């Protein structure tokens, strides 16, 4: 569900491993071309030339009722679209279908699995009314952390750019039979599955790289290289990472990643434009609540100060309100 860059790459990986794959997506040119001509997947480029090109013919639909009930539903949508996605596959969930959600940011189920997150099991910044938690409680889902990069080059055309890791785990820890089955279904594809005994730690460690560079790039329009070559801005990014790490520790999620180490790794990737900056350039809604807002909410619940997160979140949220409405509210 959501055959964009990540979803299409995973669809191809499942198909390469022998699975029967269907695609569920929003109506539009991308889905139309896939339905009419197939999904063209372009493999990673190698030193010897271009990567392998494969065209897959997948059944497609924009309504889950038009597809057979699957063994596994793989949901690959931005966090702000998770609730309508969950509503769209409600019937599948009621049939007991396994669900794997691959998304950035703090997952809606996290407070329900963390004893130190307070009495409220609902993460209000991403799931205000708790509907998402009711539709997809922690025990009904697996979470995936994608450590690969792909891009939609045009309708029906997706290129796998770099990386090959997909970490898969259960919110409540351990490695269940469903995680093993999901990993086995990716055994031969171009994406390498890694079952995890602590998916919360894996999610949080990826968040440490997204919580600062994504919003700062969307706010400034700068590439990651520009951001990290500016000492003052790098200091802001380091402070945001340190605050996020402190929130994780307060929740019982430990990580050995330091700010300098994480930012140095990001700098080696060069002058790339983050996904949030790309969404900002295209006028799309941003994953601000899941990537930054949720950390701020958990900081308040655990009593962790978050001044840098608060400042960047406030500035970018105001920028988005001005962009959407054309002028600041109250002016």
MOTAQUI-V832286 format. One record per residue. N is the residue number from 1. SS is DSSP state (a for helix, b for strand, c for the rest). PHI is phi in degrees with one decimal (* if undefined). Layout:
BEGIN
n->N ss->SS phi->PHI
n->N ss->SS phi->PHI
END
This chain:
BEGIN
n->1 ss->c phi->*
n->2 ss->c phi->93.7
n->3 ss->c phi->-81.2
n->4 ss->c phi->-82.6
n->5 ss->a phi->-61.0
n->6 ss->a phi->-71.8
n->7 ss->a phi->-61.6
n->8 ss->a phi->-66.5
n->9 ss->a phi->-62.2
n->10 ss->a phi->-68.8
n->11 ss->a phi->-58.7
n->12 ss->a phi->-64.6
n->13 ss->a phi->-67.3
n->14 ss->a phi->-64.1
n->15 ss->a phi->-63.8
n->16 ss->a phi->-63.7
n->17 ss->c phi->-92.6
n->18 ss->c phi->101.4
n->19 ss->c phi->-78.9
n->20 ss->c phi->-87.3
n->21 ss->c phi->-117.2
n->22 ss->b phi->-121.2
n->23 ss->b phi->-115.6
n->24 ss->b phi->-121.8
n->25 ss->c phi->-151.3
n->26 ss->c phi->-76.4
n->27 ss->c phi->-60.2
n->28 ss->c phi->158.2
n->29 ss->a phi->-58.0
n->30 ss->a phi->-60.0
n->31 ss->a phi->-67.5
n->32 ss->a phi->-61.8
n->33 ss->a phi->-66.8
n->34 ss->a phi->-61.3
n->35 ss->a phi->-64.7
n->36 ss->a phi->-85.3
n->37 ss->a phi->-120.5
n->38 ss->c phi->94.3
n->39 ss->b phi->-96.1
n->40 ss->b phi->-93.8
n->41 ss->b phi->-108.9
n->42 ss->b phi->-106.9
n->43 ss->c phi->-72.9
n->44 ss->c phi->-62.3
n->45 ss->c phi->-72.8
n->46 ss->b phi->-113.0
n->47 ss->c phi->-62.4
n->48 ss->c phi->-85.5
n->49 ss->b phi->147.5
n->50 ss->c phi->-75.1
n->51 ss->c phi->-73.0
n->52 ss->c phi->-66.9
n->53 ss->b phi->-108.1
n->54 ss->b phi->-130.9
n->55 ss->b phi->-107.3
n->56 ss->b phi->-104.0
n->57 ss->c phi->-103.7
n->58 ss->c phi->-109.2
n->59 ss->b phi->-59.3
n->60 ss->b phi->-129.0
n->61 ss->b phi->-162.3
n->62 ss->c phi->-106.5
n->63 ss->c phi->-134.2
n->64 ss->a phi->-59.4
n->65 ss->a phi->-67.1
n->66 ss->a phi->-89.7
n->67 ss->c phi->-118.4
n->68 ss->c phi->-65.8
n->69 ss->c phi->-67.1
n->70 ss->c phi->-87.2
n->71 ss->c phi->-79.1
n->72 ss->b phi->-141.1
n->73 ss->b phi->-104.3
n->74 ss->b phi->-105.4
n->75 ss->b phi->-100.1
n->76 ss->c phi->-126.5
n->77 ss->c phi->-123.2
n->78 ss->c phi->-61.9
n->79 ss->a phi->-56.7
n->80 ss->a phi->-71.1
n->81 ss->a phi->-107.4
n->82 ss->a phi->-66.7
n->83 ss->a phi->-64.4
n->84 ss->a phi->-61.5
n->85 ss->a phi->-64.2
n->86 ss->a phi->-63.7
n->87 ss->a phi->-61.4
n->88 ss->a phi->-67.2
n->89 ss->c phi->-111.2
n->90 ss->a phi->-54.1
n->91 ss->a phi->-61.9
n->92 ss->a phi->-63.3
n->93 ss->a phi->-61.9
n->94 ss->a phi->-64.5
n->95 ss->c phi->-80.3
n->96 ss->c phi->85.6
n->97 ss->c phi->-65.1
n->98 ss->b phi->-66.8
n->99 ss->b phi->-127.1
n->100 ss->b phi->-115.5
n->101 ss->b phi->-107.9
n->102 ss->b phi->-113.2
n->103 ss->c phi->-152.5
n->104 ss->c phi->-83.9
n->105 ss->c phi->92.1
n->106 ss->c phi->-79.1
n->107 ss->c phi->-72.3
n->108 ss->c phi->-58.4
n->109 ss->c phi->-85.4
n->110 ss->a phi->-59.1
n->111 ss->a phi->-59.5
n->112 ss->a phi->-72.8
n->113 ss->a phi->-112.9
n->114 ss->c phi->-115.1
n->115 ss->a phi->-63.8
n->116 ss->a phi->-95.0
n->117 ss->a phi->-92.5
n->118 ss->c phi->95.3
n->119 ss->c phi->-78.4
n->120 ss->c phi->-80.0
n->121 ss->c phi->-78.5
n->122 ss->c phi->-95.1
n->123 ss->c phi->-89.5
n->124 ss->c phi->-64.8
n->125 ss->c phi->-67.3
n->126 ss->c phi->-115.2
n->127 ss->c phi->-143.2
n->128 ss->c phi->-53.6
n->129 ss->c phi->-101.8
n->130 ss->c phi->76.5
n->131 ss->a phi->-67.3
n->132 ss->a phi->-63.8
n->133 ss->a phi->-66.2
n->134 ss->a phi->-69.3
n->135 ss->a phi->-73.3
n->136 ss->c phi->-131.1
n->137 ss->c phi->-66.6
n->138 ss->a phi->-54.6
n->139 ss->a phi->-73.9
n->140 ss->a phi->-99.6
n->141 ss->b phi->-128.7
n->142 ss->b phi->-109.7
n->143 ss->b phi->-116.5
n->144 ss->b phi->-120.0
n->145 ss->b phi->-115.9
n->146 ss->b phi->-88.4
n->147 ss->b phi->-115.0
n->148 ss->b phi->-147.4
n->149 ss->b phi->-124.9
n->150 ss->b phi->-137.5
n->151 ss->b phi->-146.0
n->152 ss->b phi->-83.1
n->153 ss->b phi->-88.0
n->154 ss->b phi->172.4
n->155 ss->c phi->-53.0
n->156 ss->c phi->75.8
n->157 ss->b phi->-133.2
n->158 ss->b phi->-130.3
n->159 ss->b phi->-111.8
n->160 ss->b phi->-84.4
n->161 ss->b phi->-90.2
n->162 ss->b phi->-161.8
n->163 ss->b phi->74.3
n->164 ss->b phi->-152.6
n->165 ss->b phi->-95.3
n->166 ss->b phi->-130.8
n->167 ss->b phi->-83.9
n->168 ss->b phi->-126.7
n->169 ss->b phi->-161.9
n->170 ss->b phi->-91.9
n->171 ss->c phi->-54.7
n->172 ss->c phi->-93.0
n->173 ss->c phi->90.2
n->174 ss->c phi->76.5
n->175 ss->c phi->-120.2
n->176 ss->c phi->-85.9
n->177 ss->a phi->-60.9
n->178 ss->a phi->-67.8
n->179 ss->a phi->-66.2
n->180 ss->a phi->-61.8
n->181 ss->a phi->-64.0
n->182 ss->a phi->-64.5
n->183 ss->a phi->-64.7
n->184 ss->a phi->-63.8
n->185 ss->c phi->-72.8
n->186 ss->c phi->-116.1
n->187 ss->c phi->-65.7
n->188 ss->c phi->-114.1
n->189 ss->c phi->-86.1
n->190 ss->c phi->-77.7
n->191 ss->c phi->-108.1
n->192 ss->b phi->-97.0
n->193 ss->b phi->-78.4
n->194 ss->b phi->-130.9
n->195 ss->b phi->-60.9
n->196 ss->b phi->-122.0
n->197 ss->c phi->-85.5
n->198 ss->c phi->-143.4
n->199 ss->a phi->-68.3
n->200 ss->a phi->-63.0
n->201 ss->a phi->-64.8
n->202 ss->a phi->-64.5
n->203 ss->a phi->-62.1
n->204 ss->a phi->-68.0
n->205 ss->a phi->-67.5
n->206 ss->a phi->-69.6
n->207 ss->a phi->-58.9
n->208 ss->a phi->-59.7
n->209 ss->a phi->-89.4
n->210 ss->a phi->-96.2
n->211 ss->a phi->-67.0
n->212 ss->a phi->-110.5
n->213 ss->a phi->-65.7
n->214 ss->a phi->-63.6
n->215 ss->a phi->-68.0
n->216 ss->a phi->-66.5
n->217 ss->a phi->-67.4
n->218 ss->a phi->-66.1
n->219 ss->a phi->-74.6
n->220 ss->a phi->-101.7
n->221 ss->c phi->80.7
n->222 ss->c phi->-90.6
n->223 ss->c phi->-74.2
n->224 ss->a phi->-62.6
n->225 ss->a phi->-63.4
n->226 ss->a phi->-61.6
n->227 ss->a phi->-62.9
n->228 ss->a phi->-80.5
n->229 ss->c phi->-87.3
n->230 ss->c phi->-99.3
n->231 ss->a phi->-57.3
n->232 ss->a phi->-67.6
n->233 ss->a phi->-71.3
n->234 ss->a phi->-59.0
n->235 ss->a phi->-63.4
n->236 ss->a phi->-61.8
n->237 ss->a phi->-62.2
n->238 ss->a phi->-63.7
n->239 ss->a phi->-64.5
n->240 ss->a phi->-62.9
n->241 ss->a phi->-66.2
n->242 ss->a phi->-61.9
n->243 ss->a phi->-64.7
n->244 ss->a phi->-66.6
n->245 ss->a phi->-61.4
n->246 ss->a phi->-65.8
n->247 ss->a phi->-62.7
n->248 ss->a phi->-57.8
n->249 ss->a phi->-61.3
n->250 ss->a phi->-64.5
n->251 ss->c phi->-89.3
n->252 ss->c phi->89.0
n->253 ss->c phi->-107.9
n->254 ss->c phi->-93.3
n->255 ss->c phi->-145.6
n->256 ss->c phi->-92.1
n->257 ss->c phi->-70.7
n->258 ss->c phi->-100.7
n->259 ss->a phi->-59.9
n->260 ss->a phi->-62.4
n->261 ss->a phi->-61.6
n->262 ss->a phi->-67.1
n->263 ss->a phi->-70.9
n->264 ss->a phi->-65.8
n->265 ss->a phi->-62.6
n->266 ss->a phi->-63.8
n->267 ss->a phi->-63.7
n->268 ss->a phi->-65.5
n->269 ss->c phi->-77.3
n->270 ss->c phi->90.2
n->271 ss->c phi->-86.9
n->272 ss->c phi->-94.2
n->273 ss->c phi->-99.4
n->274 ss->c phi->-65.4
n->275 ss->a phi->-63.8
n->276 ss->a phi->-69.9
n->277 ss->a phi->-66.3
n->278 ss->a phi->-62.5
n->279 ss->a phi->-65.0
n->280 ss->a phi->-62.7
n->281 ss->a phi->-60.3
n->282 ss->c phi->-93.4
n->283 ss->c phi->72.5
n->284 ss->c phi->-89.3
n->285 ss->c phi->-60.3
n->286 ss->c phi->-100.2
n->287 ss->c phi->-83.8
n->288 ss->a phi->-66.4
n->289 ss->a phi->-66.5
n->290 ss->a phi->-72.7
n->291 ss->a phi->-88.6
n->292 ss->a phi->-118.8
n->293 ss->a phi->-57.4
n->294 ss->a phi->-67.1
n->295 ss->a phi->-64.5
n->296 ss->a phi->-63.3
n->297 ss->a phi->-61.6
n->298 ss->a phi->-69.8
n->299 ss->a phi->-62.3
n->300 ss->a phi->-67.2
n->301 ss->a phi->-65.7
n->302 ss->a phi->-100.4
n->303 ss->c phi->76.2
n->304 ss->c phi->-94.0
n->305 ss->c phi->-64.4
n->306 ss->c phi->-142.2
n->307 ss->a phi->-63.1
n->308 ss->a phi->-70.6
n->309 ss->a phi->-60.4
n->310 ss->a phi->-61.7
n->311 ss->a phi->-66.3
n->312 ss->a phi->-67.0
n->313 ss->a phi->-60.6
n->314 ss->a phi->-62.5
n->315 ss->a phi->-64.9
n->316 ss->a phi->-71.9
n->317 ss->a phi->-63.5
n->318 ss->a phi->-64.6
n->319 ss->a phi->-58.4
n->320 ss->a phi->-67.7
n->321 ss->a phi->-64.6
n->322 ss->a phi->-64.4
n->323 ss->a phi->-63.4
n->324 ss->a phi->-71.2
n->325 ss->a phi->-105.5
n->326 ss->c phi->85.0
n->327 ss->c phi->-160.1
n->328 ss->c phi->-60.5
n->329 ss->c phi->-64.1
n->330 ss->c phi->87.1
n->331 ss->c phi->-86.5
END
